[in-house]
Amino acid sequence: MIKINEDKCIGCGLCVKDCFTKEIEVTGRKAKPKGIRCIECGHCIAVCPTNAIVLENYPMSEVLEYEKGAFEIDPDQYLRSLKYRRTIRQFSGRQVENQKIENIIEAGRYSPTGGNQQNVSFCVMRDDIEPLRNMVIDELYKFANLPEEEKAKLNISWYGNLWKQMYLDYHDKNRKDGLFFDAGTVILVISKSMQNACIAAAHMETMVYAQGLGMLYSGFFTRAAAHSKEIKEYLRLDQGQEVAACLVIGYPDVKYQRTVPRKPAEVAWR
């Protein structure tokens, strides 16, 4: 819940105007919370010209004051970076620093969620990558051996032979990793809301590349996790939680020289 310092409040009403749930009112020339339906979004904190509002049970020390030029992103440079971005499947053996991992998590933590639920959590896999990789590759191998009609229903017919080969390569004496490609860090984005988790994953991806790292979204992992009770129990997922995205992260061992073309966007202007 919010708390308003009446000594600082000037009764301007900006917080009232920006409150989506109409939780604040101005009475006696002072803003006051109604205490009914605050979703703790913090809009009132951000808009207040006198910094008179705090959110109880939140770390207010992490609040940053706006400075022109310090928060804006150059749109042309941002678009160029998106066009240059490539999915990485060749990783060097260099370990990703903890600070960079924490920055990626921070990007996910600050991503918007519906109703400000903040119901996205993260699991950083490093030491436990090996047993998890085993479980996922085994689960995909089970999919690969389903009858053809079953694979067609699941829209995985094309992947069957690929998953079989991945299994054989991994259990070969050379242990070729066709799932995580020997990346040393995997971050799982977990939530009961697929939308909230996917928004967080997209913001995290931007931070990955901003720090000189590379990544791939492993759809193979999320498919296996969605169908495997063993994997869910290993990850200690709560009832209703799903792994919405699997970010396989590391330092790229490949250098791209240019962007690539894309199909034209299908846009309806109405």
C-alpha positions as CSV (number, residue, x, y, z in Angstrom):
1,M,0.0,0.0,0.0
2,I,1.1,3.6,-0.6
3,K,1.8,6.1,2.1
4,I,1.7,9.9,1.4
5,N,3.7,12.4,3.4
6,E,1.3,15.2,4.0
7,D,4.1,17.7,4.8
8,K,5.5,17.2,1.3
9,C,2.2,16.8,-0.6
10,I,1.1,20.0,-2.4
11,G,-2.3,18.7,-3.5
12,C,-1.6,19.1,-7.2
13,G,-3.7,16.0,-8.1
14,L,-1.2,14.5,-10.5
15,C,-1.3,11.2,-8.6
16,V,-5.1,11.2,-8.8
17,K,-5.1,11.7,-12.5
18,D,-2.5,9.0,-13.2
19,C,-4.0,6.3,-10.8
20,F,-5.6,3.6,-13.0
21,T,-7.6,2.1,-10.1
22,K,-8.8,5.5,-8.8
23,E,-7.3,4.7,-5.4
24,I,-6.3,8.3,-4.5
25,E,-8.3,11.4,-3.8
26,V,-7.5,14.9,-2.9
27,T,-9.3,16.1,0.3
28,G,-8.4,19.2,2.2
29,R,-5.8,20.0,-0.4
30,K,-3.9,16.9,0.4
31,A,-3.7,13.6,-1.5
32,K,-5.0,10.6,0.4
33,P,-5.1,6.9,-0.4
34,K,-8.5,5.2,-0.2
35,G,-7.1,1.9,0.9
36,I,-9.4,-0.1,-1.3
37,R,-7.8,-1.4,-4.5
38,C,-4.2,-0.2,-4.8
39,I,-2.2,-2.6,-7.1
40,E,1.1,-1.1,-6.0
41,C,2.1,-0.1,-9.5
42,G,4.0,3.0,-8.3
43,H,2.6,5.4,-10.9
44,C,1.9,7.9,-8.1
45,I,5.5,7.7,-6.9
46,A,6.8,8.3,-10.4
47,V,4.6,11.3,-11.2
48,C,4.7,13.1,-7.8
49,P,6.6,16.4,-8.2
50,T,7.6,16.5,-4.5
51,N,8.5,12.9,-3.9
52,A,5.8,12.6,-1.2
53,I,4.7,9.0,-1.8
54,V,6.3,5.7,-0.8
55,L,5.2,2.1,-1.2
56,E,5.3,0.2,2.1
57,N,7.3,-3.0,2.1
58,Y,9.2,-2.0,-1.1
59,P,12.9,-1.0,-1.2
60,M,12.5,2.7,-1.9
61,S,16.3,3.1,-2.0
62,E,16.3,1.7,-5.5
63,V,14.1,4.6,-6.8
64,L,16.0,6.7,-9.4
65,E,15.3,10.4,-10.1
66,Y,14.7,11.2,-13.7
67,E,17.6,12.9,-15.5
68,K,17.2,14.0,-19.2
69,G,19.5,12.1,-21.4
70,A,20.2,9.3,-18.8
71,F,17.1,7.2,-19.5
72,E,16.3,7.7,-23.2
73,I,17.3,5.2,-25.9
74,D,18.4,6.2,-29.4
75,P,15.6,4.6,-31.6
76,D,17.9,4.2,-34.7
77,Q,20.6,2.4,-32.7
78,Y,18.0,0.2,-31.0
79,L,16.5,-0.8,-34.3
80,R,19.9,-1.6,-35.7
81,S,20.8,-3.8,-32.8
82,L,17.6,-5.7,-33.3
83,K,18.3,-6.3,-36.9
84,Y,21.9,-7.4,-36.1
85,R,20.8,-9.8,-33.4
86,R,21.3,-13.5,-34.2
87,T,20.3,-16.6,-32.3
88,I,23.5,-18.1,-31.0
89,R,24.3,-21.8,-31.1
90,Q,28.1,-21.5,-30.9
91,F,29.3,-20.6,-27.5
92,S,32.9,-20.2,-26.2
93,G,33.8,-21.8,-22.9
94,R,34.0,-18.4,-21.1
95,Q,31.8,-18.3,-18.0
96,V,29.2,-15.5,-17.8
97,E,30.0,-13.2,-14.9
98,N,27.5,-13.1,-12.0
99,Q,27.0,-9.3,-12.4
100,K,25.8,-9.8,-16.0
101,I,23.4,-12.5,-14.9
102,E,22.0,-10.2,-12.2
103,N,21.5,-7.5,-14.8
104,I,19.6,-9.9,-17.0
105,I,17.4,-10.8,-14.0
106,E,16.9,-7.2,-13.2
107,A,15.6,-6.5,-16.7
108,G,13.1,-9.3,-16.2
109,R,12.1,-8.0,-12.7
110,Y,11.3,-4.6,-14.1
111,S,9.2,-5.9,-17.0
112,P,5.5,-5.0,-16.9
113,T,3.0,-7.5,-15.7
114,G,-0.8,-7.5,-16.1
115,G,-2.4,-5.9,-13.0
116,N,1.1,-5.4,-11.7
117,Q,1.0,-9.0,-10.4
118,Q,4.8,-9.3,-10.5
119,N,4.3,-13.1,-10.7
120,V,7.3,-14.0,-12.8
121,S,10.2,-15.9,-11.2
122,F,13.6,-17.0,-12.5
123,C,15.7,-20.1,-12.2
124,V,19.4,-19.8,-13.1
125,M,20.9,-23.1,-14.0
126,R,24.6,-23.6,-13.8
127,D,25.8,-26.4,-11.5
128,D,22.7,-28.4,-12.2
129,I,22.6,-28.1,-16.0
130,E,23.8,-31.6,-16.6
131,P,21.0,-33.6,-15.0
132,L,18.4,-31.2,-16.4
133,R,19.9,-31.6,-19.9
134,N,19.7,-35.4,-19.5
135,M,16.0,-35.2,-18.5
136,V,15.1,-32.9,-21.4
137,I,16.9,-34.9,-24.1
138,D,15.3,-38.1,-22.8
139,E,11.9,-36.5,-22.9
140,L,12.4,-35.3,-26.4
141,Y,13.5,-38.8,-27.4
142,K,10.2,-40.1,-26.1
143,F,8.4,-37.6,-28.3
144,A,10.5,-38.7,-31.3
145,N,9.3,-42.3,-30.8
146,L,5.6,-41.6,-30.8
147,P,3.5,-43.0,-33.6
148,E,3.5,-40.8,-36.7
149,E,-0.2,-39.9,-36.3
150,E,0.5,-38.7,-32.7
151,K,3.4,-36.6,-33.8
152,A,1.3,-35.0,-36.5
153,K,-1.3,-34.0,-33.9
154,L,1.4,-32.4,-31.8
155,N,2.9,-30.7,-34.9
156,I,6.3,-32.3,-34.2
157,S,6.7,-34.6,-37.2
158,W,9.6,-32.7,-38.6
159,Y,11.5,-32.8,-35.3
160,G,11.3,-36.5,-34.7
161,N,14.5,-37.5,-36.5
162,L,16.3,-34.4,-35.1
163,W,15.5,-35.4,-31.5
164,K,16.5,-39.0,-32.1
165,Q,19.9,-37.8,-33.5
166,M,20.2,-35.4,-30.5
167,Y,19.7,-38.3,-28.1
168,L,22.3,-40.5,-29.9
169,D,24.9,-37.7,-30.2
170,Y,24.5,-36.8,-26.5
171,H,24.9,-40.4,-25.4
172,D,27.8,-41.0,-27.7
173,K,31.3,-41.1,-26.2
174,N,31.9,-37.5,-27.5
175,R,28.7,-36.3,-25.8
176,K,27.7,-33.7,-28.4
177,D,25.2,-31.2,-26.8
178,G,22.5,-30.4,-29.3
179,L,20.2,-28.8,-26.7
180,F,22.2,-26.2,-24.8
181,F,25.2,-26.2,-27.2
182,D,27.6,-26.3,-24.2
183,A,26.5,-22.9,-22.9
184,G,27.3,-22.6,-19.2
185,T,24.2,-20.6,-18.2
186,V,20.5,-21.3,-18.7
187,I,17.9,-19.0,-17.2
188,L,14.3,-20.3,-17.0
189,V,11.5,-17.7,-16.9
190,I,8.6,-19.2,-14.8
191,S,5.1,-18.0,-14.2
192,K,1.4,-18.9,-14.1
193,S,0.9,-16.2,-16.8
194,M,2.5,-16.9,-20.1
195,Q,2.0,-13.3,-21.3
196,N,3.8,-11.9,-18.3
197,A,6.7,-14.3,-18.5
198,C,7.2,-13.8,-22.3
199,I,7.3,-10.0,-21.8
200,A,10.0,-10.5,-19.2
201,A,11.9,-12.8,-21.4
202,A,12.0,-10.3,-24.2
203,H,13.3,-7.6,-22.0
204,M,15.9,-10.0,-20.6
205,E,17.0,-10.9,-24.1
206,T,17.7,-7.2,-24.8
207,M,20.0,-7.1,-21.8
208,V,21.8,-10.2,-22.9
209,Y,22.9,-8.7,-26.1
210,A,23.5,-5.2,-24.6
211,Q,26.2,-6.9,-22.5
212,G,28.0,-8.5,-25.4
213,L,26.5,-12.0,-24.8
214,G,24.4,-14.1,-27.0
215,M,21.5,-16.5,-26.5
216,L,18.9,-18.7,-27.9
217,Y,15.3,-19.4,-26.9
218,S,15.0,-23.2,-26.4
219,G,11.5,-24.2,-27.5
220,F,12.7,-27.8,-27.2
221,F,13.2,-27.3,-23.5
222,T,9.8,-25.6,-22.9
223,R,8.0,-28.3,-24.8
224,A,9.7,-31.1,-22.8
225,A,9.1,-29.3,-19.5
226,A,5.4,-28.8,-20.3
227,H,4.9,-32.5,-20.6
228,S,7.2,-33.9,-18.0
229,K,6.3,-34.4,-14.4
230,E,9.9,-35.3,-13.6
231,I,11.2,-32.0,-15.0
232,K,8.6,-30.0,-13.2
233,E,9.4,-31.7,-9.9
234,Y,13.1,-31.2,-10.4
235,L,12.5,-27.5,-10.9
236,R,10.2,-27.4,-7.9
237,L,7.4,-25.6,-9.8
238,D,4.3,-24.6,-7.9
239,Q,0.9,-25.7,-9.0
240,G,0.0,-23.9,-12.2
241,Q,3.5,-22.6,-12.9
242,E,5.0,-23.2,-16.3
243,V,8.4,-22.6,-17.8
244,A,7.4,-20.0,-20.3
245,A,10.9,-19.4,-21.7
246,C,14.3,-21.0,-21.6
247,L,17.2,-18.6,-22.3
248,V,20.4,-20.4,-23.2
249,I,23.2,-17.8,-22.6
250,G,26.9,-17.5,-23.1
251,Y,29.7,-15.6,-24.9
252,P,29.3,-16.2,-28.7
253,D,32.0,-18.1,-30.5
254,V,30.9,-16.7,-33.9
255,K,31.1,-13.3,-35.4
256,Y,28.4,-12.0,-37.8
257,Q,29.3,-9.5,-40.4
258,R,26.0,-8.0,-41.3
259,T,22.2,-8.1,-40.8
260,V,19.9,-10.4,-42.8
261,P,16.6,-9.6,-44.7
262,R,13.2,-10.5,-43.3
263,K,9.8,-10.9,-45.0
264,P,7.8,-7.7,-45.2
265,A,5.5,-7.0,-42.2
266,E,1.8,-7.8,-42.7
267,V,0.1,-4.7,-41.4
268,A,-3.5,-3.6,-41.5
269,W,-4.1,0.1,-41.0
270,R,-7.7,0.5,-39.9
